[in-house]
């Protein structure tokens, strides 16, 4: 892939690219979180695969995200509560 | 020669697809090929095929669950 120089683009293309990058940044933040939860919860919930996710699989995956977030909040609260003040 | 806007956007999308592929590949290999043998068996291949689809189902389900939670908590995370 050749070097990208923003000066090579017209003003209209520049505006489009900036809009694309901003939208991608927002999407990437959300997707990184979902990727992380999927990695954690796939390991916990999925032991075999079939032609579709079973009802149990779906329940486990949904509960897993909810509980992971609860756990995240709890750990964060604990660390903030016990953090030494500098 | 200068690169076009479409090429920049396509390149970003290709890189994201590649990262996704690597995650699915390692999860499905771990789940389906529990004891690597001298051949890739048809059962392993079938498992990997289904696993690829199920991993994407799982991603979509988790995405929806997370989105609903963010709405419920007012974007507190």
Backbone of each chain as nested JSON, in Angstrom:
{
  "chains": [
    {"id": "A", "residues": [
      {"number": 1, "name": "UNK", "atoms": {"N": [0.848, -1.207, 0.0], "CA": [0.0, 0.0, 0.0], "C": [0.879, 1.252, 0.0]}},
      {"number": 2, "name": "UNK", "atoms": {"N": [0.633, 2.183, -0.939], "CA": [1.458, 3.403, -1.005], "C": [1.237, 4.302, 0.214]}},
      {"number": 3, "name": "UNK", "atoms": {"N": [2.186, 5.194, 0.436], "CA": [2.109, 6.141, 1.552], "C": [0.876, 7.034, 1.39]}},
      {"number": 4, "name": "UNK", "atoms": {"N": [0.168, 7.266, 2.493], "CA": [-1.0, 8.139, 2.432], "C": [-0.592, 9.557, 2.823]}},
      {"number": 5, "name": "UNK", "atoms": {"N": [-0.868, 10.525, 1.946], "CA": [-0.623, 11.925, 2.27], "C": [-1.954, 12.66, 2.158]}},
      {"number": 6, "name": "UNK", "atoms": {"N": [-2.403, 13.201, 3.263], "CA": [-3.713, 13.853, 3.306], "C": [-3.808, 15.009, 2.313]}},
      {"number": 7, "name": "UNK", "atoms": {"N": [-2.635, 15.599, 1.969], "CA": [-2.621, 16.726, 1.032], "C": [-3.017, 16.316, -0.384]}},
      {"number": 8, "name": "UNK", "atoms": {"N": [-2.918, 14.998, -0.678], "CA": [-3.264, 14.507, -2.013], "C": [-4.773, 14.495, -2.273]}},
      {"number": 9, "name": "UNK", "atoms": {"N": [-5.566, 14.637, -1.219], "CA": [-7.016, 14.51, -1.379], "C": [-7.685, 15.861, -1.582]}},
      {"number": 10, "name": "UNK", "atoms": {"N": [-8.785, 15.832, -2.324], "CA": [-9.581, 17.053, -2.489], "C": [-10.263, 17.365, -1.161]}},
      {"number": 11, "name": "UNK", "atoms": {"N": [-10.775, 18.593, -1.022], "CA": [-11.438, 18.979, 0.224], "C": [-12.638, 18.091, 0.512]}},
      {"number": 12, "name": "UNK", "atoms": {"N": [-13.369, 17.747, -0.545], "CA": [-14.552, 16.894, -0.37], "C": [-14.148, 15.509, 0.14]}},
      {"number": 13, "name": "UNK", "atoms": {"N": [-13.079, 14.933, -0.479], "CA": [-12.604, 13.619, -0.041], "C": [-12.051, 13.67, 1.379]}},
      {"number": 14, "name": "UNK", "atoms": {"N": [-11.356, 14.773, 1.702], "CA": [-10.816, 14.947, 3.052], "C": [-11.946, 14.894, 4.076]}},
      {"number": 15, "name": "UNK", "atoms": {"N": [-13.015, 15.64, 3.789], "CA": [-14.155, 15.676, 4.712], "C": [-14.753, 14.272, 4.871]}},
      {"number": 16, "name": "UNK", "atoms": {"N": [-14.876, 13.549, 3.741], "CA": [-15.419, 12.181, 3.791], "C": [-14.537, 11.273, 4.627]}},
      {"number": 17, "name": "UNK", "atoms": {"N": [-13.223, 11.39, 4.425], "CA": [-12.283, 10.526, 5.155], "C": [-12.303, 10.826, 6.658]}},
      {"number": 18, "name": "UNK", "atoms": {"N": [-12.363, 12.101, 6.998], "CA": [-12.405, 12.47, 8.417], "C": [-13.667, 11.91, 9.069]}},
      {"number": 19, "name": "UNK", "atoms": {"N": [-14.785, 12.014, 8.334], "CA": [-16.048, 11.481, 8.844], "C": [-15.949, 9.955, 9.021]}},
      {"number": 20, "name": "UNK", "atoms": {"N": [-15.336, 9.301, 8.03], "CA": [-15.164, 7.845, 8.09], "C": [-14.319, 7.454, 9.296]}},
      {"number": 21, "name": "UNK", "atoms": {"N": [-13.202, 8.16, 9.513], "CA": [-12.29, 7.844, 10.615], "C": [-12.973, 8.055, 11.97]}},
      {"number": 22, "name": "UNK", "atoms": {"N": [-13.726, 9.156, 12.095], "CA": [-14.436, 9.425, 13.357], "C": [-15.449, 8.314, 13.653]}},
      {"number": 23, "name": "UNK", "atoms": {"N": [-16.197, 7.927, 12.613], "CA": [-17.197, 6.867, 12.786], "C": [-16.519, 5.541, 13.131]}},
      {"number": 24, "name": "UNK", "atoms": {"N": [-15.363, 5.257, 12.475], "CA": [-14.625, 4.017, 12.745], "C": [-14.09, 3.999, 14.17]}},
      {"number": 25, "name": "UNK", "atoms": {"N": [-13.649, 5.156, 14.654], "CA": [-13.12, 5.231, 16.02], "C": [-14.209, 4.857, 17.03]}},
      {"number": 26, "name": "UNK", "atoms": {"N": [-15.421, 5.413, 16.82], "CA": [-16.53, 5.103, 17.731], "C": [-16.879, 3.62, 17.64]}},
      {"number": 27, "name": "UNK", "atoms": {"N": [-16.879, 3.115, 16.395], "CA": [-17.231, 1.72, 16.188], "C": [-16.16, 0.799, 16.8]}},
      {"number": 28, "name": "UNK", "atoms": {"N": [-14.886, 1.192, 16.648], "CA": [-13.783, 0.366, 17.147], "C": [-13.838, 0.245, 18.672]}},
      {"number": 29, "name": "UNK", "atoms": {"N": [-14.184, 1.341, 19.36], "CA": [-14.285, 1.301, 20.821], "C": [-15.341, 0.288, 21.248]}},
      {"number": 30, "name": "UNK", "atoms": {"N": [-16.497, 0.363, 20.608], "CA": [-17.587, -0.565, 20.918], "C": [-17.188, -1.995, 20.554]}},
      {"number": 31, "name": "UNK", "atoms": {"N": [-16.6, -2.167, 19.371], "CA": [-16.244, -3.513, 18.905], "C": [-15.156, -4.153, 19.753]}},
      {"number": 32, "name": "UNK", "atoms": {"N": [-14.198, -3.344, 20.226], "CA": [-13.144, -3.882, 21.088], "C": [-13.754, -4.44, 22.368]}},
      {"number": 33, "name": "UNK", "atoms": {"N": [-14.729, -3.71, 22.926], "CA": [-15.411, -4.195, 24.129], "C": [-16.148, -5.5, 23.819]}},
      {"number": 34, "name": "UNK", "atoms": {"N": [-16.913, -5.524, 22.73], "CA": [-17.678, -6.738, 22.378], "C": [-16.728, -7.9, 22.086]}},
      {"number": 35, "name": "UNK", "atoms": {"N": [-15.604, -7.636, 21.412], "CA": [-14.609, -8.695, 21.155], "C": [-14.115, -9.292, 22.466]}},
      {"number": 36, "name": "UNK", "atoms": {"N": [-13.818, -8.427, 23.425], "CA": [-13.333, -8.877, 24.732], "C": [-14.376, -9.747, 25.439]}},
      {"number": 37, "name": "UNK", "atoms": {"N": [-15.64, -9.27, 25.482], "CA": [-16.715, -10.033, 26.14], "C": [-16.954, -11.351, 25.411]}},
      {"number": 38, "name": "UNK", "atoms": {"N": [-16.888, -11.332, 24.078], "CA": [-17.11, -12.568, 23.316], "C": [-16.009, -13.584, 23.627]}},
      {"number": 39, "name": "UNK", "atoms": {"N": [-14.752, -13.124, 23.709], "CA": [-13.644, -14.031, 24.041], "C": [-13.856, -14.684, 25.406]}},
      {"number": 40, "name": "UNK", "atoms": {"N": [-14.163, -13.841, 26.407], "CA": [-14.34, -14.336, 27.779], "C": [-15.533, -15.299, 27.847]}},
      {"number": 41, "name": "UNK", "atoms": {"N": [-16.663, -14.892, 27.27], "CA": [-17.906, -15.641, 27.446], "C": [-17.971, -16.871, 26.545]}},
      {"number": 42, "name": "UNK", "atoms": {"N": [-17.322, -16.826, 25.387], "CA": [-17.24, -18.012, 24.526], "C": [-16.53, -19.128, 25.296]}},
      {"number": 43, "name": "UNK", "atoms": {"N": [-15.401, -18.786, 25.929], "CA": [-14.636, -19.777, 26.715], "C": [-15.49, -20.37, 27.833]}},
      {"number": 44, "name": "UNK", "atoms": {"N": [-16.272, -19.538, 28.502], "CA": [-17.08, -19.984, 29.629], "C": [-18.29, -20.802, 29.203]}},
      {"number": 45, "name": "UNK", "atoms": {"N": [-18.936, -20.405, 28.103], "CA": [-20.268, -20.947, 27.796], "C": [-20.283, -22.025, 26.714]}},
      {"number": 46, "name": "UNK", "atoms": {"N": [-19.364, -21.973, 25.757], "CA": [-19.476, -22.853, 24.589], "C": [-18.5, -24.023, 24.693]}},
      {"number": 47, "name": "UNK", "atoms": {"N": [-19.069, -25.209, 24.816], "CA": [-18.221, -26.406, 24.926], "C": [-18.292, -27.263, 23.674]}},
      {"number": 48, "name": "UNK", "atoms": {"N": [-19.339, -27.057, 22.86], "CA": [-19.435, -27.754, 21.571], "C": [-20.295, -26.902, 20.642]}},
      {"number": 49, "name": "UNK", "atoms": {"N": [-20.178, -27.152, 19.334], "CA": [-20.969, -26.349, 18.391], "C": [-21.941, -27.221, 17.61]}},
      {"number": 50, "name": "UNK", "atoms": {"N": [-23.041, -26.605, 17.186], "CA": [-24.088, -27.275, 16.439], "C": [-24.558, -26.377, 15.304]}},
      {"number": 51, "name": "UNK", "atoms": {"N": [-25.704, -26.718, 14.713], "CA": [-26.199, -25.923, 13.581], "C": [-26.753, -24.573, 14.019]}},
      {"number": 52, "name": "UNK", "atoms": {"N": [-26.965, -24.406, 15.33], "CA": [-27.334, -23.084, 15.84], "C": [-26.949, -23.023, 17.322]}},
      {"number": 53, "name": "UNK", "atoms": {"N": [-26.96, -21.81, 17.896], "CA": [-26.691, -21.695, 19.332], "C": [-27.903, -22.257, 20.073]}},
      {"number": 54, "name": "UNK", "atoms": {"N": [-27.681, -23.092, 21.088], "CA": [-28.802, -23.638, 21.858], "C": [-29.348, -22.552, 22.782]}},
      {"number": 55, "name": "UNK", "atoms": {"N": [-30.548, -22.815, 23.323], "CA": [-31.179, -21.879, 24.251], "C": [-30.256, -21.672, 25.458]}},
      {"number": 56, "name": "UNK", "atoms": {"N": [-29.681, -22.762, 25.931], "CA": [-28.741, -22.695, 27.059], "C": [-27.518, -21.837, 26.734]}},
      {"number": 57, "name": "UNK", "atoms": {"N": [-26.969, -22.035, 25.531], "CA": [-25.817, -21.234, 25.096], "C": [-26.161, -19.749, 25.146]}},
      {"number": 58, "name": "UNK", "atoms": {"N": [-27.332, -19.413, 24.567], "CA": [-27.733, -17.998, 24.488], "C": [-27.919, -17.404, 25.878]}},
      {"number": 59, "name": "UNK", "atoms": {"N": [-28.594, -18.154, 26.753], "CA": [-28.808, -17.677, 28.119], "C": [-27.473, -17.463, 28.812]}},
      {"number": 60, "name": "UNK", "atoms": {"N": [-26.578, -18.438, 28.662], "CA": [-25.263, -18.339, 29.296], "C": [-24.486, -17.129, 28.761]}},
      {"number": 61, "name": "UNK", "atoms": {"N": [-24.493, -16.916, 27.454], "CA": [-23.753, -15.793, 26.862], "C": [-24.29, -14.45, 27.363]}},
      {"number": 62, "name": "UNK", "atoms": {"N": [-25.627, -14.305, 27.376], "CA": [-26.235, -13.048, 27.839], "C": [-25.92, -12.808, 29.306]}},
      {"number": 63, "name": "UNK", "atoms": {"N": [-26.128, -13.851, 30.127], "CA": [-25.833, -13.713, 31.554], "C": [-24.362, -13.392, 31.772]}},
      {"number": 64, "name": "UNK", "atoms": {"N": [-23.509, -14.018, 30.979], "CA": [-22.065, -13.836, 31.106], "C": [-21.674, -12.377, 30.908]}},
      {"number": 65, "name": "UNK", "atoms": {"N": [-22.224, -11.723, 29.883], "CA": [-21.895, -10.304, 29.644], "C": [-22.357, -9.46, 30.822]}},
      {"number": 66, "name": "UNK", "atoms": {"N": [-23.602, -9.689, 31.237], "CA": [-24.159, -8.912, 32.355], "C": [-23.308, -9.079, 33.613]}},
      {"number": 67, "name": "UNK", "atoms": {"N": [-22.972, -10.328, 33.956], "CA": [-22.205, -10.585, 35.179], "C": [-20.768, -10.083, 35.039]}},
      {"number": 68, "name": "UNK", "atoms": {"N": [-20.205, -10.179, 33.828], "CA": [-18.848, -9.669, 33.626], "C": [-18.812, -8.163, 33.882]}},
      {"number": 69, "name": "UNK", "atoms": {"N": [-19.846, -7.459, 33.401], "CA": [-19.912, -6.012, 33.624], "C": [-20.116, -5.707, 35.109]}},
      {"number": 70, "name": "UNK", "atoms": {"N": [-20.981, -6.483, 35.79], "CA": [-21.167, -6.3, 37.239], "C": [-19.836, -6.493, 37.963]}},
      {"number": 71, "name": "UNK", "atoms": {"N": [-19.124, -7.545, 37.555], "CA": [-17.85, -7.861, 38.174], "C": [-16.833, -6.743, 37.919]}},
      {"number": 72, "name": "UNK", "atoms": {"N": [-16.842, -6.22, 36.688], "CA": [-15.946, -5.112, 36.329], "C": [-16.18, -3.908, 37.232]}},
      {"number": 73, "name": "UNK", "atoms": {"N": [-17.479, -3.589, 37.431], "CA": [-17.843, -2.444, 38.273], "C": [-17.406, -2.688, 39.718]}},
      {"number": 74, "name": "UNK", "atoms": {"N": [-17.585, -3.935, 40.194], "CA": [-17.219, -4.282, 41.566], "C": [-15.706, -4.161, 41.781]}},
      {"number": 75, "name": "UNK", "atoms": {"N": [-14.931, -4.695, 40.827], "CA": [-13.463, -4.644, 40.94], "C": [-12.984, -3.193, 40.909]}},
      {"number": 76, "name": "UNK", "atoms": {"N": [-13.584, -2.43, 39.984], "CA": [-13.227, -1.024, 39.848], "C": [-13.517, -0.267, 41.142]}},
      {"number": 77, "name": "UNK", "atoms": {"N": [-14.704, -0.522, 41.719], "CA": [-15.106, 0.129, 42.97], "C": [-14.155, -0.221, 44.098]}},
      {"number": 78, "name": "UNK", "atoms": {"N": [-13.787, -1.5, 44.142], "CA": [-12.886, -1.974, 45.2], "C": [-11.51, -1.309, 45.07]}},
      {"number": 79, "name": "UNK", "atoms": {"N": [-10.995, -1.29, 43.838], "CA": [-9.671, -0.694, 43.621], "C": [-9.677, 0.803, 43.909]}},
      {"number": 80, "name": "UNK", "atoms": {"N": [-10.747, 1.461, 43.496], "CA": [-10.835, 2.908, 43.749], "C": [-10.961, 3.189, 45.233]}},
      {"number": 81, "name": "UNK", "atoms": {"N": [-11.691, 2.31, 45.949], "CA": [-11.899, 2.479, 47.387], "C": [-10.631, 2.264, 48.196]}},
      {"number": 82, "name": "UNK", "atoms": {"N": [-9.758, 1.353, 47.679], "CA": [-8.575, 1.004, 48.462], "C": [-7.29, 1.618, 47.915]}},
      {"number": 83, "name": "UNK", "atoms": {"N": [-7.433, 2.37, 46.807], "CA": [-6.241, 2.946, 46.175], "C": [-5.559, 3.924, 47.134]}},
      {"number": 84, "name": "UNK", "atoms": {"N": [-4.233, 3.791, 47.281], "CA": [-3.548, 4.742, 48.145], "C": [-3.627, 6.142, 47.551]}},
      {"number": 85, "name": "UNK", "atoms": {"N": [-3.837, 7.141, 48.377], "CA": [-3.939, 8.506, 47.846], "C": [-2.549, 9.126, 47.785]}},
      {"number": 86, "name": "UNK", "atoms": {"N": [-2.24, 9.675, 46.634], "CA": [-0.925, 10.302, 46.457], "C": [-1.077, 11.816, 46.42]}}
    ]},
    {"id": "B", "residues": [
      {"number": 1, "name": "UNK", "atoms": {"N": [1.986, 7.142, -7.499], "CA": [0.578, 7.464, -7.765], "C": [-0.178, 7.592, -6.444]}},
      {"number": 2, "name": "UNK", "atoms": {"N": [-1.0, 8.601, -6.331], "CA": [-1.734, 8.827, -5.088], "C": [-2.811, 7.764, -4.915]}},
      {"number": 3, "name": "UNK", "atoms": {"N": [-3.128, 7.513, -3.672], "CA": [-4.111, 6.498, -3.324], "C": [-5.489, 7.164, -3.24]}},
      {"number": 4, "name": "UNK", "atoms": {"N": [-6.527, 6.451, -3.653], "CA": [-7.852, 7.069, -3.626], "C": [-8.519, 6.888, -2.268]}},
      {"number": 5, "name": "UNK", "atoms": {"N": [-9.522, 7.677, -2.038], "CA": [-10.291, 7.623, -0.789], "C": [-10.849, 6.207, -0.566]}},
      {"number": 6, "name": "UNK", "atoms": {"N": [-11.397, 5.635, -1.637], "CA": [-11.991, 4.292, -1.526], "C": [-10.953, 3.255, -1.119]}},
      {"number": 7, "name": "UNK", "atoms": {"N": [-9.727, 3.399, -1.635], "CA": [-8.655, 2.458, -1.287], "C": [-8.312, 2.533, 0.197]}},
      {"number": 8, "name": "UNK", "atoms": {"N": [-8.297, 3.748, 0.755], "CA": [-8.003, 3.923, 2.184], "C": [-9.072, 3.208, 3.011]}},
      {"number": 9, "name": "UNK", "atoms": {"N": [-10.337, 3.452, 2.658], "CA": [-11.458, 2.857, 3.4], "C": [-11.421, 1.333, 3.28]}},
      {"number": 10, "name": "UNK", "atoms": {"N": [-11.167, 0.821, 2.072], "CA": [-11.099, -0.633, 1.855], "C": [-9.99, -1.278, 2.68]}},
      {"number": 11, "name": "UNK", "atoms": {"N": [-8.837, -0.589, 2.741], "CA": [-7.692, -1.11, 3.486], "C": [-8.03, -1.258, 4.972]}},
      {"number": 12, "name": "UNK", "atoms": {"N": [-8.685, -0.238, 5.539], "CA": [-9.08, -0.288, 6.955], "C": [-10.025, -1.466, 7.179]}},
      {"number": 13, "name": "UNK", "atoms": {"N": [-10.971, -1.645, 6.268], "CA": [-11.949, -2.735, 6.415], "C": [-11.281, -4.106, 6.295]}},
      {"number": 14, "name": "UNK", "atoms": {"N": [-10.291, -4.214, 5.399], "CA": [-9.565, -5.489, 5.25], "C": [-8.807, -5.831, 6.525]}},
      {"number": 15, "name": "UNK", "atoms": {"N": [-8.165, -4.817, 7.124], "CA": [-7.4, -5.054, 8.352], "C": [-8.303, -5.49, 9.492]}},
      {"number": 16, "name": "UNK", "atoms": {"N": [-9.507, -4.91, 9.565], "CA": [-10.449, -5.302, 10.616], "C": [-10.945, -6.722, 10.388]}},
      {"number": 17, "name": "UNK", "atoms": {"N": [-11.207, -7.08, 9.148], "CA": [-11.666, -8.429, 8.825], "C": [-10.594, -9.459, 9.164]}},
      {"number": 18, "name": "UNK", "atoms": {"N": [-9.336, -9.106, 8.915], "CA": [-8.214, -10.005, 9.209], "C": [-8.093, -10.26, 10.71]}},
      {"number": 19, "name": "UNK", "atoms": {"N": [-8.232, -9.201, 11.52], "CA": [-8.149, -9.348, 12.978], "C": [-9.257, -10.272, 13.478]}},
      {"number": 20, "name": "UNK", "atoms": {"N": [-10.463, -10.102, 12.919], "CA": [-11.605, -10.956, 13.249], "C": [-11.342, -12.407, 12.904]}},
      {"number": 21, "name": "UNK", "atoms": {"N": [-10.811, -12.622, 11.732], "CA": [-10.507, -13.972, 11.258], "C": [-9.539, -14.673, 12.21]}},
      {"number": 22, "name": "UNK", "atoms": {"N": [-8.511, -13.932, 12.669], "CA": [-7.521, -14.546, 13.556], "C": [-8.135, -14.958, 14.89]}},
      {"number": 23, "name": "UNK", "atoms": {"N": [-9.076, -14.154, 15.387], "CA": [-9.727, -14.497, 16.662], "C": [-10.593, -15.733, 16.496]}},
      {"number": 24, "name": "UNK", "atoms": {"N": [-11.404, -15.763, 15.441], "CA": [-12.287, -16.908, 15.199], "C": [-11.461, -18.17, 14.986]}},
      {"number": 25, "name": "UNK", "atoms": {"N": [-10.406, -18.055, 14.215], "CA": [-9.552, -19.205, 13.909], "C": [-8.979, -19.835, 15.18]}},
      {"number": 26, "name": "UNK", "atoms": {"N": [-8.461, -19.02, 16.091], "CA": [-7.853, -19.616, 17.281], "C": [-8.906, -20.213, 18.21]}},
      {"number": 27, "name": "UNK", "atoms": {"N": [-10.074, -19.565, 18.339], "CA": [-11.147, -20.12, 19.181], "C": [-11.638, -21.452, 18.618]}},
      {"number": 28, "name": "UNK", "atoms": {"N": [-11.848, -21.508, 17.312], "CA": [-12.438, -22.707, 16.705], "C": [-11.418, -23.845, 16.649]}},
      {"number": 29, "name": "UNK", "atoms": {"N": [-10.16, -23.526, 16.473], "CA": [-9.13, -24.572, 16.501], "C": [-9.081, -25.185, 17.9]}},
      {"number": 30, "name": "UNK", "atoms": {"N": [-9.138, -24.319, 18.909], "CA": [-9.09, -24.795, 20.295], "C": [-10.29, -25.698, 20.604]}},
      {"number": 31, "name": "UNK", "atoms": {"N": [-11.469, -25.281, 20.126], "CA": [-12.69, -26.048, 20.419], "C": [-12.77, -27.344, 19.608]}},
      {"number": 32, "name": "UNK", "atoms": {"N": [-12.357, -27.31, 18.358], "CA": [-12.637, -28.427, 17.432], "C": [-11.492, -29.425, 17.28]}},
      {"number": 33, "name": "UNK", "atoms": {"N": [-10.267, -28.951, 17.396], "CA": [-9.132, -29.869, 17.221], "C": [-8.517, -30.09, 18.605]}},
      {"number": 34, "name": "UNK", "atoms": {"N": [-9.128, -31.002, 19.357], "CA": [-8.738, -31.18, 20.758], "C": [-7.434, -31.963, 20.874]}},
      {"number": 35, "name": "UNK", "atoms": {"N": [-7.228, -32.901, 19.908], "CA": [-6.006, -33.701, 19.907], "C": [-5.535, -33.829, 18.459]}},
      {"number": 36, "name": "UNK", "atoms": {"N": [-4.649, -32.947, 17.998], "CA": [-4.261, -32.941, 16.576], "C": [-3.686, -34.292, 16.128]}},
      {"number": 37, "name": "UNK", "atoms": {"N": [-4.266, -34.842, 15.051], "CA": [-3.784, -36.108, 14.51], "C": [-3.022, -35.91, 13.222]}},
      {"number": 38, "name": "UNK", "atoms": {"N": [-2.821, -36.993, 12.49], "CA": [-2.023, -36.913, 11.258], "C": [-2.806, -36.314, 10.089]}},
      {"number": 39, "name": "UNK", "atoms": {"N": [-4.154, -36.269, 10.212], "CA": [-4.969, -35.62, 9.17], "C": [-5.975, -34.685, 9.828]}},
      {"number": 40, "name": "UNK", "atoms": {"N": [-6.515, -33.779, 9.017], "CA": [-7.624, -32.913, 9.438], "C": [-8.888, -33.707, 9.133]}},
      {"number": 41, "name": "UNK", "atoms": {"N": [-9.519, -34.269, 10.147], "CA": [-10.659, -35.174, 9.911], "C": [-11.885, -34.415, 9.425]}},
      {"number": 42, "name": "UNK", "atoms": {"N": [-12.83, -35.153, 8.826], "CA": [-14.053, -34.5, 8.333], "C": [-14.869, -33.96, 9.511]}},
      {"number": 43, "name": "UNK", "atoms": {"N": [-14.8, -34.65, 10.644], "CA": [-15.518, -34.167, 11.834], "C": [-14.925, -32.832, 12.304]}},
      {"number": 44, "name": "UNK", "atoms": {"N": [-13.607, -32.724, 12.269], "CA": [-12.961, -31.472, 12.674], "C": [-13.315, -30.345, 11.712]}},
      {"number": 45, "name": "UNK", "atoms": {"N": [-13.325, -30.686, 10.431], "CA": [-13.65, -29.671, 9.424], "C": [-15.087, -29.179, 9.599]}},
      {"number": 46, "name": "UNK", "atoms": {"N": [-16.013, -30.114, 9.811], "CA": [-17.417, -29.764, 10.022], "C": [-17.566, -28.899, 11.277]}},
      {"number": 47, "name": "UNK", "atoms": {"N": [-16.86, -29.285, 12.328], "CA": [-16.891, -28.52, 13.586], "C": [-16.387, -27.093, 13.358]}},
      {"number": 48, "name": "UNK", "atoms": {"N": [-15.282, -26.956, 12.65], "CA": [-14.712, -25.634, 12.391], "C": [-15.674, -24.777, 11.553]}},
      {"number": 49, "name": "UNK", "atoms": {"N": [-16.32, -25.418, 10.568], "CA": [-17.309, -24.701, 9.751], "C": [-18.44, -24.149, 10.61]}},
      {"number": 50, "name": "UNK", "atoms": {"N": [-18.998, -25.01, 11.452], "CA": [-20.119, -24.59, 12.303], "C": [-19.645, -23.583, 13.338]}},
      {"number": 51, "name": "UNK", "atoms": {"N": [-18.475, -23.81, 13.878], "CA": [-17.924, -22.919, 14.9], "C": [-17.791, -21.489, 14.381]}},
      {"number": 52, "name": "UNK", "atoms": {"N": [-17.352, -21.354, 13.141], "CA": [-17.196, -20.025, 12.534], "C": [-18.521, -19.261, 12.54]}},
      {"number": 53, "name": "UNK", "atoms": {"N": [-19.597, -19.963, 12.162], "CA": [-20.921, -19.322, 12.165], "C": [-21.407, -19.036, 13.58]}},
      {"number": 54, "name": "UNK", "atoms": {"N": [-21.218, -20.002, 14.474], "CA": [-21.7, -19.844, 15.856], "C": [-20.941, -18.726, 16.568]}},
      {"number": 55, "name": "UNK", "atoms": {"N": [-19.647, -18.571, 16.268], "CA": [-18.874, -17.505, 16.906], "C": [-19.45, -16.14, 16.51]}},
      {"number": 56, "name": "UNK", "atoms": {"N": [-19.842, -16.031, 15.258], "CA": [-20.439, -14.773, 14.805], "C": [-21.821, -14.564, 15.42]}},
      {"number": 57, "name": "UNK", "atoms": {"N": [-22.593, -15.671, 15.595], "CA": [-23.876, -15.572, 16.307], "C": [-23.645, -15.071, 17.728]}},
      {"number": 58, "name": "UNK", "atoms": {"N": [-22.623, -15.654, 18.379], "CA": [-22.307, -15.277, 19.762], "C": [-21.922, -13.796, 19.818]}},
      {"number": 59, "name": "UNK", "atoms": {"N": [-21.099, -13.353, 18.854], "CA": [-20.673, -11.943, 18.807], "C": [-21.896, -11.023, 18.699]}},
      {"number": 60, "name": "UNK", "atoms": {"N": [-22.813, -11.392, 17.788], "CA": [-24.01, -10.566, 17.574], "C": [-24.893, -10.514, 18.825]}},
      {"number": 61, "name": "UNK", "atoms": {"N": [-25.059, -11.661, 19.464], "CA": [-25.879, -11.726, 20.676], "C": [-25.268, -10.873, 21.792]}},
      {"number": 62, "name": "UNK", "atoms": {"N": [-23.962, -10.971, 21.953], "CA": [-23.274, -10.217, 22.998], "C": [-23.304, -8.721, 22.695]}},
      {"number": 63, "name": "UNK", "atoms": {"N": [-23.178, -8.388, 21.433], "CA": [-23.276, -6.999, 21.006], "C": [-24.642, -6.407, 21.387]}},
      {"number": 64, "name": "UNK", "atoms": {"N": [-25.719, -7.18, 21.124], "CA": [-27.075, -6.718, 21.462], "C": [-27.256, -6.577, 22.974]}},
      {"number": 65, "name": "UNK", "atoms": {"N": [-26.746, -7.573, 23.718], "CA": [-26.877, -7.556, 25.175], "C": [-26.15, -6.342, 25.761]}},
      {"number": 66, "name": "UNK", "atoms": {"N": [-24.943, -6.102, 25.254], "CA": [-24.129, -4.976, 25.729], "C": [-24.794, -3.643, 25.399]}},
      {"number": 67, "name": "UNK", "atoms": {"N": [-25.31, -3.548, 24.175], "CA": [-26.003, -2.333, 23.729], "C": [-27.197, -2.039, 24.637]}},
      {"number": 68, "name": "UNK", "atoms": {"N": [-27.98, -3.084, 24.952], "CA": [-29.148, -2.922, 25.818], "C": [-28.707, -2.467, 27.208]}},
      {"number": 69, "name": "UNK", "atoms": {"N": [-27.611, -3.022, 27.688], "CA": [-27.094, -2.661, 29.023], "C": [-26.648, -1.196, 29.041]}},
      {"number": 70, "name": "UNK", "atoms": {"N": [-25.952, -0.782, 27.973], "CA": [-25.497, 0.612, 27.901], "C": [-26.685, 1.559, 27.945]}},
      {"number": 71, "name": "UNK", "atoms": {"N": [-27.765, 1.193, 27.227], "CA": [-28.971, 2.034, 27.225], "C": [-29.579, 2.08, 28.622]}},
      {"number": 72, "name": "UNK", "atoms": {"N": [-29.626, 0.905, 29.283], "CA": [-30.232, 0.801, 30.604], "C": [-29.445, 1.627, 31.631]}},
      {"number": 73, "name": "UNK", "atoms": {"N": [-28.122, 1.55, 31.544], "CA": [-27.276, 2.24, 32.519], "C": [-26.971, 3.681, 32.114]}},
      {"number": 74, "name": "UNK", "atoms": {"N": [-27.495, 4.099, 30.982], "CA": [-27.244, 5.458, 30.514], "C": [-25.796, 5.705, 30.137]}},
      {"number": 75, "name": "UNK", "atoms": {"N": [-25.183, 4.675, 29.539], "CA": [-23.816, 4.812, 29.03], "C": [-22.776, 5.025, 30.109]}},
      {"number": 76, "name": "UNK", "atoms": {"N": [-22.967, 4.318, 31.245], "CA": [-22.052, 4.505, 32.39], "C": [-20.735, 3.744, 32.252]}},
      {"number": 77, "name": "UNK", "atoms": {"N": [-20.618, 2.855, 31.26], "CA": [-19.379, 2.058, 31.14], "C": [-18.402, 2.688, 30.164]}}
    ]}
  ]
}
